[in-house]
């Protein structure tokens, strides 16, 4: 165990570990240090040799003496050993526990001393560094460097060559020079070919074993660096007589710095010839790099003088540098590359090269007689040339008629000295295999060259399987086609083969059908998922064949399989679930019908009659409840391939009280009559308590107690005023059933305010119905309140826009909000005197961000025969660069006159829009492409339809199919829309419109988010077939349309969930 001490203090031994400025970046680690080598005593693979020591010229092998070294010639190390940056090949081994390294520079410093026949710089002390008589440092490795006796001792050395080569030197049974020699020292030095030094200690002595009292061994290394500086790394230095030397079974490792970089010039390296004005690429490699930078120089006199070409060129273990030759001509040129920081690290071209002055000109080296002379259309021809002298920028030309006419093939002029090649993709026309083509390079200054001999251009043969080509599924006994591309003379007939095991074995499908690219095939059993098609033909002795790129599948015939719900599930009315299925076989088709039975299959009702066959359908569970429900899925075009849930599942209704209004955000004024509305599910008792909080729910006051739990209570709003009001409804019988307004509303007093809503700072969303409210009594004439008013909206920068030319002065108007602007106002004017008007406070209109759909159409209205606009809005789930949709409309009623009738939305400025119209089929395809960041939802485009004057009034569906984002089908629901037309001269200025694509069922559509929901369709059907058939029902429908837009516009996500459950129960 070694104790690492950084300074001498008292009776202690100090250690100095590298790297430091004086250690040449060596560092030392011991057995216990991190990264230190474990003690591993070496034996020599080849028999170890005893060292004959005694420095005499005659080298008497029997001669042994004290304080001497192996002699007279150094022992071979066995490999080049790098020590402090210098290479050593020999070693002297001292009896006093040290190694002295030898190379050609210091071999002559080993002189005999006539007094004791040992080198005159041999040591008997233990300190480092050691110096020769000329004061130069001796390259020394101190293992146990002390005055020791060699009597009864043995010195051995040998070389291990397995793996990394090693020189192993062992001092066996050495002792301090004293009378007491019973204790012995056994230590070892291992020099490795990678420059590492290991000092190992098997047995050591302390200083009391010697009689001279100062037996403190020196352990370390020292030597000169390449510049002659003295470098030393001492692990143990003499500080006192205290013990502190290496203990037994330990190892000290001296780790050398990495070897210096070595540069090798690659090009030019001798024998080349270059011309002034040429671009010369100088290249080199570096080992043990990279260099911090490379300096490049040129000599034109064989290396006597040098001129700098470039300095500090980037190096990455080698590099290149392009240089325009500007030096005078010479036959004695050399290139030198050196380390920018260490100029002595360098390399020079092995031999001289030549620089000449040559006249300008070109030589085309490809195409040529030594290369290819037949090319196919579409093949790349690698044109190469040599440019000499002061040529200018050039162009390349091809002749296909023996050089009579020429056509340029490059698009921009080429610097022929900087670039010596051009890759040209061979173009048509071909030359029918006749070699009559040439390439020419010409700088327009009289310098040109033409290739030789002529070459030919052939039409490109094409033979490629296109279907099936991997990933497809075909079905047994279902006709399909095998398709391939064929071009050129590749044969008149083809052989078609099928493999069911990935191409190992093949069976013949057709042994000789026409090579027309099309084959009708009826797949047969057995099934396989590892199928390939191979098609082969031949012409002129050449065989052409192609195989499908991947594997395709041969499967069973068409079928559907319900996977969910498939028995045992339990759903709650209003819950959104996914109906899923597996579809197999092309006979299933693209559309399926989904039905539900609530009596275990005795009767069925339709959930969706034309859903896309994509494997799933999002369904909001509807009532009535049942524990005997089944789902059936049938192909629209093939009902026999239907499937039913394997077992029944359950539909339950949640029990509770649900508040419909107020739902938060409303503003009521003192004295206003407000309907508090709610609904119940299950048994929640016959009566309820209704309470009001004016402090956000901290305290409550009773509005009415024990009122019938019938879903409605008329409340006259009273003071005091508050911005933080809530309504709470609780069952008297079952107090655990409670409903509270999800967000606060406010109660205010009308003091000098004529327009109640919008109020200051309010935010309205586009695409929603919001109620404009005012005091009717504010507009009075001589005979009392005036009957009609006009309503306008002001947007900053756009002025006043008419919302309603005239409407009844009844205090309310439901407006379908449009036009984003942060500073809007509403103005209401008397129709009798437009100068008599009132203006609201400033409010904001923003885009509607709560829409969960990818695409939806905004309803449009118009009179038959008049143009009508239909707006399409996007709200994708992720950014996209390409959007595409196909609109389907009734061609007997609508037409799109020209692409300009489709107007791109302002948010998509800068995007490219492509419009394809087919009025015969009633389809319009619109594609938007771009990369602009758009904040969604946003208007994509508006279609200005022309309408037929003979079209009957009514609602017409506009549907989307398909819709894709970046080529992938839309992930969410895709909504359609309607256009409502009225007959010309119908006598009504106000046309009833359907909001948000909901077929007129505003509240239901707002609750479910789509008018395509089954519950919405059921309610609309009930409205049309039942309510509309009676006068009382028609009045109820009219009342619904008078109030429902405002209610729908105020539906929040929280109230929507409540409404869905309630509407589902109504079914």
MIKEKE-284512 format. One line per 10 residues: for each residue x, y, z of C-alpha. Coordinates in steps of 0.05 Angstrom, whole numbers, always signed. Each point is the difference from the previous one (the first is absolute). Example, Ala and Ser with C-alpha at 12.3 -4.5 7.8 and 13.67 -1.06 7.14 Angstrom:
BEGIN
+246:-90:+156 | +27:+69:-13 $
END
This chain:
BEGIN
+0:+0:+0 | +28:+68:-20 | -14:+65:+36 | -7:+58:-49 | +32:+62:+31 | +9:+65:-38 | +50:+35:+45 | +57:-19:+47 | -16:+11:+73 | +35:-30:+60 $
+23:-71:-6 | -39:-17:-62 | +13:-20:-71 | -27:+46:-55 | -27:-23:-66 | -2:+41:-63 | -50:-26:-51 | -6:+27:-71 | -15:+28:-47 | +40:+64:+12 $
+44:+45:-41 | +61:-39:+23 | -29:-69:-12 | -14:+5:-76 | -73:-17:+16 | +17:-67:+31 | -42:-18:+60 | +5:-57:+50 | -53:-42:+34 | +9:-55:+52 $
-37:-64:+14 | -55:+34:+40 | -9:+62:-43 | -57:+6:-49 | +24:-29:-66 | +62:-31:+32 | +24:-68:-22 | -7:-58:+47 | +62:-35:+24 | +16:-55:-51 $
+70:-30:+5 | +29:-14:-68 | +36:-62:-23 | +34:-1:-67 | -30:-42:-56 | +68:-17:-29 | +51:-24:+52 | +25:+57:+43 | +73:+17:-6 | +46:+14:+57 $
+33:+67:-9 | +76:-2:-4 | +24:+63:+33 | +67:+32:+11 | +18:+55:-49 | +64:-27:-32 | +20:+4:-72 | +13:-74:-2 | -68:-15:+32 | +24:-57:+43 $
-65:-38:+13 | +28:-26:+66 | +16:+70:+23 | -49:+31:+50 | +9:+63:+39 | -40:+49:+42 | -28:+67:-24 | +3:-19:-73 | -44:-11:-61 | -11:-51:-54 $
+56:+10:-50 | +35:+13:-46 | -55:+10:-53 | -71:+18:+18 | -51:-55:+4 | -54:+4:-55 | -69:+24:+23 | -31:-39:-57 | -43:+57:-26 | +2:+76:-9 $
-14:+27:+70 | -24:+72:+3 | +24:+35:+64 | -12:+75:+11 | -13:+9:-74 | +64:-36:-23 | +10:-70:-28 | +47:-48:+36 | +20:-70:-24 | +50:-23:+53 $
+7:-2:+75 | +53:-7:+54 | -23:-34:+64 | +31:+24:+65 | +11:-43:+61 | -24:+59:+40 | -73:-7:-23 | -1:+45:-62 | -6:-4:-76 | +40:+46:-46 $
-29:+8:-70 | +44:+5:-61 | -7:+26:-71 | +47:+27:-53 | +2:+69:+34 | +26:-22:+67 | +35:-67:-12 | +69:+33:+1 | -10:+28:+70 | +7:-69:+31 $
+75:+2:+17 | +40:-50:+41 | +29:+23:+66 | +68:-31:+8 | -5:+2:+75 | -58:-48:+7 | -15:-22:-71 | -69:+30:+1 | -32:+59:-36 | +24:+66:+27 $
-72:+23:+11 | -25:-63:+35 | -38:+15:+64 | +2:-21:+72 | -50:+51:+25 | -76:+2:-7 | -18:+69:-25 | -23:+23:-69 | +16:+29:-49 | +69:-30:-15 $
+51:+36:-44 | +59:-23:-42 | +69:+32:+4 | -21:+52:-52 | -60:+19:+43 | -50:-30:-48 | -57:-36:+32 | +5:-76:-1 | -65:-35:-24 | -13:-41:+62 $
-55:-44:+28 | +8:-6:+76 | -31:-65:+25 | +34:-8:+68 | +57:+49:-10 | +46:-8:+59 | +69:-26:+19 | -12:-75:-2 | +44:-61:+0 | -4:-52:-54 $
+31:-56:+41 | -45:-62:-1 | -45:+40:-47 | -25:-11:-71 | -20:+49:-55 | -43:-27:-56 | -32:+30:-62 | -41:-24:-58 | -50:+23:-53 | -74:-20:-2 $
-31:+7:-69 | -71:-23:+11 | -48:+58:-11 | +37:+64:+19 | +75:-14:+0 | +34:+6:+67 | +72:+3:+26 | +1:-31:+70 | +59:+13:+47 | +1:-34:+69 $
+45:+14:+59 | +0:-65:+39 | +23:-6:+73 | +35:+68:+4 | +19:+31:+67 | +25:+66:+26 | +75:+8:+0 | +11:-17:+74 | +19:-56:+47 | -73:-21:+6 $
-18:-34:-65 | -50:-50:+25 | -60:+42:-23 | -7:+2:-75 | -30:+45:-52 | -38:-28:-60 | -25:+52:-49 | -15:+5:-74 | -4:+51:-57 | -45:-12:-60 $
+10:+44:-62 | -58:-6:-49 | +1:+15:-74 | -57:+50:+10 | +47:+43:+44 | -31:-21:+67 | +48:-17:+57 | -19:-47:+57 | +40:-5:+65 | -19:-60:+42 $
+22:-20:+70 | -3:-71:+25 | +44:+9:+61 | +29:+65:+29 | +42:+22:+59 | -3:+58:+47 | +58:+44:+17 | +19:-37:+64 | +22:-59:-42 | +60:+41:-23 $
+58:+21:+45 | +13:+65:-36 | -64:+29:+29 | -26:+35:-62 | -27:-56:-43 | -58:+40:-30 | -10:-24:-72 | -11:+47:-57 | -61:-16:-42 | -15:+38:-63 $
+19:+17:-72 | +41:+55:-32 | +30:+18:-67 | +7:+54:-54 | -59:+19:-43 | +8:+9:-76 | +25:+72:+11 | +51:-20:+53 | -39:+24:+60 | +5:-40:+64 $
-64:-38:+17 | -10:-37:+65 | -58:-34:+35 | +18:-24:+70 | -48:-43:+39 | +41:-1:+64 | +51:+53:+18 | +47:+1:+60 | -30:+44:+54 | +24:-35:+64 $
+21:-67:+25 | -72:-21:+13 | -27:-62:-35 | -42:+15:-61 | +25:-42:-57 | -44:-48:-41 | -30:-58:+38 | -4:-72:-23 | -48:-24:-54 | -9:+68:-31 $
+6:+30:-69 | +17:+71:-22 | -21:+18:-71 | +31:+57:-39 | -48:+19:-56 | +33:+37:-59 | -32:+57:-38 | -29:-18:-68 | +51:-4:-56 | +10:+63:-41 $
-37:+7:-65 | +32:-26:-64 | -14:+34:-67 | +2:-35:-67 | -5:+39:-65 | -45:-39:-48 | -4:+46:-60 | +41:+24:-35 | +52:-51:+21 | +48:+0:-59 $
+0:-12:-74 | -63:+40:-17 | -4:+55:-52 | -44:+61:+9 | -12:+64:-38 | -4:+72:+23 | -72:+20:+10 | -21:-71:+19 | -37:-14:+65 | +46:-45:+39 $
-31:-40:+57 | +53:-9:+55 | -18:-58:+47 | +31:-30:+62 | -15:-48:+57 | +16:+6:+75 | +8:-54:+51 | -6:+15:+74 | -36:+65:-20 | -35:+42:-17 $
+46:+59:-7 | -22:+68:+28 | +13:+25:-70 | +43:-15:-61 | +49:+45:-36 | +14:-14:-73 | +61:+23:-38 | +30:-10:-70 | +72:-8:-20 | +22:+7:-73 $
+73:-14:+13 | -2:-70:+30 | -11:+23:+72 | +53:+54:+10 | -51:+57:+4 | -74:-1:+16 | -57:+47:-17 | -63:-2:+42 | -65:-21:-36 | -47:+0:+60 $
+2:+2:+76 | -43:-30:+55 | -40:-43:-49 | -54:-41:+37 | +22:-72:+13 | -42:-61:+18 | +54:-53:+5 | +16:+21:-70 | -28:+48:-50 | +1:+31:-69 $
+14:+69:-27 | -16:+25:-70 | +53:+46:-28 | +3:+37:-66 | +71:-9:-25 | +32:+68:-9 | +74:-17:+9 | +51:+2:-56 | +14:-65:-37 | +48:-48:+32 $
+19:-73:-1 | +23:+1:+74 | -65:+12:+36 | -18:-27:+69 | -59:+10:+47 | +10:+5:+75 | -56:-7:+52 | +17:+18:+73 | -34:+8:+67 | -19:+73:+10 $
+19:-3:+74 | +59:-48:-6 | +35:+16:-66 | +50:-57:+11 | -57:-49:-10 | -4:-2:-76 | +4:-42:-63 | +24:+15:-70 | -17:-31:-67 | +42:-63:-9 $
+25:+23:-68 | -1:+63:-42 | -56:+16:-49 | -4:+47:-59 | -38:+64:-14 | -4:+21:-73 | -30:+56:-41 | -47:-32:-51 | -43:+30:-56 | -74:+2:+16 $
-42:-58:-23 | -45:-59:+19 | +3:-76:-4 | -64:-40:+11 | +17:-64:+39 | -70:-29:+2 | -37:-21:-42 | +60:-31:-36 | +22:-62:-37 | +24:-31:+65 $
-68:+7:+34 | -74:-12:-12 | -29:+18:-68 | -73:-21:+8 | -47:+39:+46 | -74:-5:+17 | -49:+58:+7 | -3:+17:+74 | +70:-27:+13 | +53:+46:+30 $
+60:+14:-44 | +62:+22:+40 | +34:+50:-47 | +72:+16:+19 | +54:+44:-30 | +68:+31:+11 | +6:+76:-7 | +68:+32:-9 | +23:+71:-3 | -42:+62:+4 $
-66:-27:-25 | -66:+35:+15 | -66:-24:+27 | -27:-53:-46 | -65:-34:-21 | -13:-73:-20 | -36:-21:-63 | -26:-65:-31 | -7:-17:-73 | -45:-58:-21 $
+16:+7:-75 | +75:-11:-8 | +16:+72:+23 | -44:+37:-50 | -42:+34:+54 | +12:+11:+74 | -46:+9:+61 | +24:+28:+66 | -10:-48:+59 | +22:+42:+60 $
-43:+56:+28 | +54:+47:+27 | +73:+10:-24 | +52:-45:+32 | +68:+21:+27 | +40:-56:-33 | +61:+12:+44 | -39:-5:+65 | -44:-59:-23 | +23:-55:-46 $
-64:-40:-7 | -74:+7:-14 | -53:-53:+12 | -52:+3:-55 | -64:-40:+2 | -7:-24:-72 | -63:+28:-33 | -42:-18:-60 | +0:-9:-59 | +38:-65:-7 $
+40:-18:-62 | -28:-70:-12 | +65:-30:+24 | +42:+36:-53 | +65:+29:+27 | -2:+70:-28 | +2:+43:+63 | +56:+45:+25 | +13:+44:+61 | +34:+68:-8 $
+28:+48:+51 | +10:+72:-24 | +18:+65:+37 | -21:+44:-58 | +71:+28:-6 | +25:-49:-52 | +17:-54:+51 | -42:-63:-8 | +5:-76:-3 | -45:-55:-28 $
-5:-71:+27 | +20:-59:-42 | -23:-51:-24 | -75:+11:-8 | -49:-33:+48 | -73:-23:-5 | -63:+17:+40 | -52:-55:+10 | -72:+5:+23 | -4:-22:+73 $
-33:-67:+10 | -51:-1:+57 | -28:-63:+30 | -28:+7:+71 | -55:-33:+41 | -47:+54:+29 | -57:-41:+31 | +1:-36:+45 | +66:+30:+23 | +0:-12:+75 $
-49:+14:+56 | -64:-15:-39 | -52:-52:+17 | -37:-39:-54 | -55:-49:+13 | -13:-72:-22 | -51:-4:-58 | -2:+76:-4 | +23:+26:-68 | +60:+47:+1 $
+53:+23:-48 | +74:-11:-6 | +31:+64:-28 | +69:+18:-26 | +35:+54:-40 | +34:-19:-65 | +39:+44:-48 | +48:-12:-57 | +18:-65:-33 | -6:-47:+59 $
-41:-56:-30 | -70:-13:-27 | -24:-51:+52 | +11:-8:+74 | -1:-57:+50 | -34:+16:+67 | +17:-40:+62 | -25:+0:+72 | +39:-17:+64 | -35:-11:+66 $
+64:-8:+41 | +37:+65:-12 | +33:-21:-66 | +26:-70:+17 | -48:-40:-43 | -40:+25:-60 | -63:-23:-36 | -22:+22:-69 | -59:+48:-5 | +7:+11:-75 $
+50:-32:-47 | -5:+49:-58 | -46:+60:+3 | +8:+63:-41 | +50:+50:+26 | -53:+55:+6 | +9:+16:+74 | -67:-29:+22 | -22:-70:+21 | -67:-21:+30 $
+13:-47:+58 | -46:-37:+48 | +41:-20:+61 | -7:-71:+25 | +13:-36:+66 | +39:-9:+43 | +5:+65:+38 | +69:+31:+15 | +30:+65:+26 | +67:-11:-36 $
-21:+6:-73 | +40:+28:-59 | -14:+7:-75 | +56:-10:-50 | -6:+20:-74 | +51:-20:-52 | +11:+15:-74 | +58:-1:-49 | +22:+33:-64 | +63:-6:-42 $
+31:-50:+47 | -9:+46:+60 | -47:-21:+56 | -39:+52:+39 | -33:-18:+66 | -30:+37:+59 | -30:-21:+66 | -46:+37:+49 | +41:+44:+47 | -34:-26:+63 $
-47:-55:+23 | -75:+1:-11 | -56:-43:+29 | -49:-49:-29 | -59:-2:+49 | -68:-30:+10 | -63:+29:-32 | -34:+64:+24 | -28:+4:+71 | -12:+48:+58 $
+11:-14:+74 | -25:+44:+57 | +56:+9:+52 | -33:+51:+47 | -50:-1:+33 | +3:-76:-4 | -36:-20:+64 | +5:+17:+74 | +15:+75:-7 | -40:+52:+39 $
-10:+70:-28 | -35:+62:+27 | -48:+43:-41 | +39:+60:-26 | +67:-35:+2 | +41:+1:-64 | +27:-69:-18 | +32:-31:-61 | -36:-55:-39 | +56:-40:-32 $
+4:-56:-50 | +46:-39:-46 | -12:+1:-74 | +26:-54:-47 | -8:-6:-75 | -12:+50:-55 | -73:-22:-3 | -15:+38:+64 | +3:+67:-35 | +16:+70:+25 $
-63:+14:+41 | -35:-38:+55 | -66:+4:+38 | -1:-2:+76 | -62:-22:+38 | -17:-10:+74 | -50:-47:+32 | -25:+11:+71 | -38:-66:+3 | +54:-51:-16 $
-10:+4:-75 | -76:-1:-7 | -4:+71:-27 | +54:+47:-26 | +10:+75:-6 | +52:+34:-43 | +60:+36:+30 | +33:+17:-67 | -25:-21:-68 | +62:+19:-42 $
+62:+3:+44 | +69:-6:-30 | +30:-70:+6 | +61:+22:+39 | -5:-48:+58 | -30:+46:+52 | -59:+47:+11 | -6:+51:+56 | -70:-8:+32 | -32:+41:+56 $
-41:-52:+38 | -75:+13:-3 | -60:-23:+41 | -44:-35:+16 | +40:-42:+48 | +5:-75:-7 | +39:-61:+23 | -12:-37:-66 | +37:+44:-51 | +34:-26:-62 $
+37:+35:-57 | -5:-23:-72 | +47:+22:-57 | -18:-12:-73 | +32:+19:-66 | -46:+49:-36 | +10:-38:-65 | +3:-70:+30 | -46:-8:+61 | +12:-74:+2 $
+72:+11:+25 | -26:+31:+65 | +21:-17:+71 | -33:+10:+69 | +29:+7:+69 | +15:-69:+29 | -39:+16:+64 | -44:+55:+28 | +26:+63:+34 | -33:+50:+47 $
-21:+73:-9 | -14:+37:+65 | -22:+71:+18 | +36:+43:+52 | -42:+22:+58 | +3:+73:+20 | -21:+73:-9 | +29:+40:-59 | -2:+75:-5 | -14:+28:-69 $
-2:+75:+13 | +31:+43:+23 | +66:-33:-15 | +48:+58:+13 | +22:+62:-36 | -70:+29:-6 | -17:+72:+21 | -69:+12:+31 | -27:+67:+23 | -43:+13:+60 $
-72:-11:-16 | +13:-45:-59 | -42:-64:-5 | +45:-61:-7 | -17:-73:-8 | +42:-46:+43 | +0:-67:-37 | +24:-69:+17 | -16:-73:-13 | +4:-63:+41 $
+19:-71:-14 | -26:-56:+43 | -37:+8:+66 | +24:+66:+30 | -63:+16:+39 | -62:+40:-14 | +23:+68:+27 | +63:+42:-1 | +30:+60:+35 | +29:+57:-43 $
+53:+46:+30 | +42:+59:-22 | +71:+18:+20 | +28:+69:-13 | +70:-15:+26 | +22:-59:-43 | -33:-54:+44 | +24:+21:+69 | -70:+19:+24 | -69:-17:-28 $
-69:+33:+2 | -65:-36:-17 | -36:+18:-64 | -55:-52:+12 | -7:-62:+44 | -35:-65:-14 | -19:+19:-72 | -21:-55:-48 | +60:-36:-28 | -27:+11:-70 $
+60:+33:-34 | -22:+73:-2 | -9:+60:+47 | -13:+72:-20 | +43:+48:+40 | -4:+76:+4 | +72:+23:+10 | +9:+41:+63 | +54:+43:+33 | +53:+5:+27 $
+47:+1:-59 | +57:-50:-8 | +51:-23:-51 | +7:-70:+32 | -69:-32:+0 | -18:-74:+0 | -65:-40:-1 | -7:-65:+39 | -56:-51:-7 | -5:-57:+50 $
-49:-56:+10 | -41:+6:+64 | -8:-76:+6 | +70:-19:-22 | +45:+59:+20 | +60:-36:-30 | -25:+18:-69 | +22:+72:-12 | +14:+42:-62 | +39:+66:+2 $
+13:+51:-55 | +70:-20:-27 | +23:+73:-6 | -23:+66:+31 | -50:+48:-33 | -12:+72:+19 | -59:+42:+25 | +3:+73:-20 | -46:+60:+3 | -21:+37:-62 $
+17:+73:+14 | +0:+42:-63 | +18:-61:-42 | -42:-10:-62 | +38:-58:-31 | +7:-57:+50 | +42:-48:-41 | +54:-2:-24 | +29:+34:+62 | +69:+30:+9 $
+58:-49:-7 | -43:-59:-20 | +30:-51:-48 | -43:-33:-53 | +22:-57:-46 | -12:-4:-75 | -46:-56:-23 | -45:+5:+62 | -69:+31:+11 | +3:+57:+50 $
-59:+42:+24 | +2:+76:-8 | -46:+31:+54 | -25:+70:+10 | -56:+40:+35 | -59:+4:-49 | -26:+61:+37 | +63:+38:-19 | -29:+7:-71 | -65:+39:+5 $
-38:+44:-48 | -59:+46:+7 | -47:-58:+2 | +42:-42:+47 | +54:-52:-11 | +21:-7:-73 | -12:-69:-31 | +66:-11:-39 | +74:+14:+10 | +64:-11:-40 $
+61:-35:+29 | +71:+12:-22 | +69:-22:+23 | +64:+42:-2 | +68:-31:-14 | +65:+41:+5 | +23:+19:-69 | -63:-25:-35 | -54:+48:+24 | -72:-19:+14 $
-31:-63:-29 | -75:-15:+0 | -18:-62:+40 | -76:+8:-6 | -31:+49:-48 | -62:-1:+43 | -23:-41:+58 | -54:+6:+53 | +14:+46:+58 | -11:-55:+50 $
+67:+6:+36 | +34:-62:-28 | +33:-21:-65 | +38:-65:-10 | +62:+13:-43 | +45:-53:-32 | +67:+32:+18 | +52:+11:-55 | +61:+43:-14 | +59:-1:+49 $
+17:+67:+31 | +26:+21:+69 | -40:+65:+4 | -72:-8:-22 | -64:+38:+18 | -74:-10:-15 | -46:+57:-21 | -76:-3:+2 | -39:+53:-38 | -73:+19:-7 $
-26:-14:-70 | -45:+61:+6 | +61:+44:+13 | +68:-33:-10 | +32:+60:+35 | -31:-26:+65 | +47:-57:+19 | +39:-29:+58 | +69:-32:-1 | +26:-56:+45 $
+66:-2:+37 | +61:-31:-35 | +3:-76:-3 | +43:-52:-37 | -14:-53:-53 | +49:-58:-6 | +4:-65:-40 | -37:-58:+31 | +52:-46:+31 | -46:-53:+30 $
-18:-34:-65 | +24:-73:+2 | -6:-16:-74 | +49:-1:-57 | -46:+29:-53 | -70:+29:+2 | -43:+41:-46 | -38:+63:+20 | -72:+2:-22 | -18:+49:-55 $
-66:+30:-21 | -24:+30:-64 | -57:+5:-49 | -8:-49:-58 | +37:+25:-61 | +46:+45:+41 | +74:-14:+17 | +9:-26:+71 | +64:-6:+41 | +21:-62:+39 $
+57:+6:+50 | +48:-56:+19 | +38:+5:+66 | +60:-43:+24 | +19:-20:+71 | +53:-56:-7 | +31:-38:+58 | +72:+13:-23 | +38:+47:-48 | -2:-19:-73 $
+28:+22:-67 | -53:-28:-47 | -76:-3:+7 | -47:-31:-50 | -75:-11:-1 | -55:-18:-50 | -67:+36:+7 | -61:-36:-26 | -61:+41:-20 | -65:-10:-40 $
+19:+17:-72 | -74:+12:-17 | -1:+58:+49 | +71:+26:+6 | +60:+12:-44 | +69:+32:+8 | +9:+46:-60 | +76:+5:+0 | +61:-10:+47 | -4:+73:+18 $
-66:-14:+34 | +39:-36:+54 | +31:+54:+45 | +58:-17:+45 | -5:+19:+74 | +42:+58:+25 | +37:-44:+50 | +29:-39:-59 | +32:+58:-36 | +62:-25:-35 $
-26:-71:-6 | -11:-32:-68 | -72:-19:-14 | -19:-50:-55 | -73:-4:-22 | -30:-57:-42 | -74:+6:-20 | -46:-54:-26 | -70:+30:-3 | -28:-61:-37 $
+18:-44:+59 | -12:+54:+52 | +70:-2:+29 | +51:+53:+18 | +71:-18:+21 | +40:+53:+37 | +73:-9:+20 | +40:+49:+43 | +76:-5:+4 | +48:+43:+40 $
+42:+7:+62 | -28:+62:+33 | -17:-7:+74 | -76:+9:+7 | -39:+9:+65 | -59:-47:-1 | -59:-4:-8 | +5:+42:-63 | -40:+9:-64 | +32:-42:-56 $
-42:+23:-59 | -69:+24:-21 | -37:-30:-60 | -46:+47:-37 | -53:-48:-29 | -45:+19:-58 | -71:-25:+13 | -52:-23:-49 | -61:+46:-6 | -45:-61:-5 $
+27:-34:+62 | -53:-10:+54 | +9:+34:+67 | +28:-42:+57 | +63:-25:+34 | +55:-31:-43 | +57:-40:+29 | +73:+17:-16 | +45:-58:+21 | +75:-12:+4 $
+31:-65:-24 | +58:-11:+4 | +38:+49:+44 | +76:-8:+10 | +55:+37:+36 | +70:-13:-29 | -30:-58:-39 | -28:-35:+61 | -76:-5:+14 | -27:+50:+50 $
+8:-28:+71 | -62:+32:+30 | -72:+5:-22 | -14:+36:-65 | -64:+41:-1 | -43:+17:-59 | -43:+61:-9 | -65:+23:-31 | -22:+54:-47 | -71:+26:+11 $
-35:+30:-61 | -65:+39:-1 | -45:+11:-61 | +5:+66:-36 | -56:+46:+21 | -17:-41:+61 | -17:+64:+37 | +47:-12:+58 | +64:+39:+10 | +23:-43:+59 $
+24:-68:-23 | +5:-54:+53 | +70:-29:+0 | +29:-62:+32 | +58:+18:+46 | +67:-34:+1 | -23:-58:-44 | -51:-23:+51 | -61:-9:-44 | -36:+52:+42 $
+7:-36:+67 | +44:+54:+30 | +4:-22:+72 | +9:-74:-16 | +54:+15:-51 | +36:+45:+50 | -3:-55:+52 | +26:-56:-44 | +46:+42:-43 | -28:-28:-65 $
-68:-4:-33 | +21:-70:-23 | -8:-28:+70 | -54:-53:+4 | -38:+37:+55 | -1:+64:-41 | -27:-36:-60 | -53:-34:+43 | -23:+68:+27 | -1:+31:-69 $
-41:-58:-26 | -49:+8:+58 | -5:+74:-14 | -16:-10:-74 | -45:-61:+3 | -38:+10:+65 | +2:+73:+23 | -5:+30:-69 | -63:-40:-15 | -44:+40:+49 $
-13:+74:+10 | +19:-2:+73 | +64:-38:-16 | +18:+51:-55 | -9:+56:+51 | +47:-36:+47 | +51:-7:-55 | -5:+74:-16 | +10:+17:+74 | +61:-46:+1 $
+32:+36:-58 | -13:+67:+32 | +39:-16:+63 | +46:-59:-16 | +55:+37:-38 | +17:+41:+61 | -1:-60:+46 | +43:-39:-48 | +50:+57:-4 | +8:-1:+76 $
+12:-75:+6 | +66:-13:+35 | +38:-67:+2 | -28:-12:+70 | -72:+13:-19 | +9:-39:-65 | +14:-63:+40 | -63:+11:+41 | -42:+13:-62 | +26:-63:-35 $
-23:-44:+58 | -68:+34:+3 | -13:-3:-75 | +21:-73:-3 | -51:-15:+55 | -54:+35:-42 | +11:-52:-55 $
END
